[in-house]
């Protein structure tokens, strides 16, 4: 378990429970913010196409996890 980092622990637990192979050092927080009473974290994991949005609702003291899969990369030229 990753010490003192609730968003990373939530993602690690999800990955473990769903039989994904990963190392704790592969998890990282890309971005975080506080908006409208919620703390939001975007978490990445090296070696797979998944990314995670972890939200903490400060008013309800609840955590939520959204899991996304990268489908495509599209290059947009400025021409």
QUIKA-V827484 format. One record per residue. N is the residue number from 1. RES is the residue in one letter. SS is DSSP state (2 for helix, 1 for strand, 0 for the rest). OMEGA is omega in whole degrees, -180 to 180 (NA if undefined). NEAR is the number of other C-alpha atoms within 12 Angstrom. Layout:
{{N;RES;SS;OMEGA;NEAR} {N;RES;SS;OMEGA;NEAR}}
This chain:
{{1;X;0;-179;17} {2;X;0;-175;18} {3;X;0;170;12} {4;X;0;177;9} {5;X;0;-174;18} {6;X;2;180;25} {7;X;2;180;34} {8;X;2;177;33} {9;X;2;178;25} {10;X;2;179;31} {11;X;2;179;40} {12;X;2;179;33} {13;X;2;178;22} {14;X;2;-179;24} {15;X;2;179;26} {16;X;2;-178;16} {17;X;2;-179;12} {18;X;0;172;12} {19;X;0;173;10} {20;X;0;175;19} {21;X;0;179;18} {22;X;0;172;22} {23;X;0;-179;20} {24;X;2;-179;24} {25;X;2;178;17} {26;X;2;179;21} {27;X;1;-180;30} {28;X;1;176;27} {29;X;1;-179;25} {30;X;1;-170;20} {31;X;1;174;18} {32;X;1;178;20} {33;X;1;174;17} {34;X;1;-177;15} {35;X;1;176;13} {36;X;0;176;12} {37;X;0;-180;15} {38;X;1;169;21} {39;X;1;-178;24} {40;X;1;180;27} {41;X;1;172;31} {42;X;1;-174;28} {43;X;1;176;32} {44;X;1;177;32} {45;X;1;179;31} {46;X;0;174;19} {47;X;0;173;16} {48;X;0;-177;19} {49;X;0;-178;17} {50;X;1;166;23} {51;X;1;-167;31} {52;X;1;171;34} {53;X;1;179;31} {54;X;1;-177;35} {55;X;1;174;33} {56;X;1;178;27} {57;X;1;-175;19} {58;X;0;-179;16} {59;X;0;-179;12} {60;X;0;-177;11} {61;X;0;-179;12} {62;X;1;176;15} {63;X;1;178;22} {64;X;1;178;23} {65;X;1;172;27} {66;X;1;-178;21} {67;X;1;-179;22} {68;X;1;177;18} {69;X;1;178;15} {70;X;0;-177;14} {71;X;0;-172;10} {72;X;0;170;7} {73;X;0;-178;8} {74;X;0;178;7} {75;X;0;179;7} {76;X;0;178;6} {77;X;0;180;5} {78;X;0;-178;4} {79;X;0;NA;4}}
